[in-house]
Amino acid sequence: MMLYPSMASLLNRVNSRYMLVNVIAKRSRDIAEEAIATDEPLEKKSVSIAIDELANGDFNVIPHPAKEN
């Protein structure tokens, strides 16, 4: 169970839960791939690192504009 950071604090940085899941998943994959490429072991799971980074404001989420039909 995730206690910190709270879901509410993460949703202040991202527009929706769907976007939050996608952003964290993408950043988590990037962290894992970088660790494999540099042969460095991770101290925590990549998902936890990605969540902490978002909560700390280490990266920002910029949504793409919706396509018009």
N, C-alpha and C positions, 0 to 999 in steps of 0.2 A: 504494500500500500504506500502510495506516495504522499508524504506529509509536507515536504518542502521541496520546491516552491509549490504554493497552492495553485489549483487550477484557475482560480479567479485572477491571480497575479499573472499567470501565463496568458490568459485571455485578454488582458489589458494590452499585450504586445501584438496579438494576432486577432484577426476579425472573427474567426469561428473555430469550433473544435475540429472540424474537418481540416481546415487550413493548418491548425496546430499539429495534428497528427502527421500531415504530409511534410511540414517543415522539419519537424523533429526526425522523422524517418530519413529524409534526404540528408540532413546534417549528420545523422548517426552513421549512414553509409559512407559519407565522405571521411569521417573520423576513422572508421574501421579500415577503409582502403588506404588512408595515409599511414596508419600504424603498420599495416602489412608491407607497404612499400618501403618504409624506413626501418622495418624489422624491430620496432619498439613495442614492448608490451604495454597494454593499457592498465592503469591502476583501477579504473572503474569500467563498467560497461559503457559502450559507446552511446547508448540511449541516455544514460544518466549524465554523461558529459554534455551531450547536446541540450538536454533540458536545463542544466546549470548555465550553459553559455547563453541560452535565450533569456533566462531569468536575470542574469547579470548584465544583459544588454550588450554582449560581445558581438552580436550580429543583429541586423534588423530585417524584417520581412517586408518586402515591397510587392504587393499583389499586382498581377498583370491586369490591364483593363479588360473588361468583358468584350467578346467579339459581337459585333452587330451583324444581323442577318439581312 
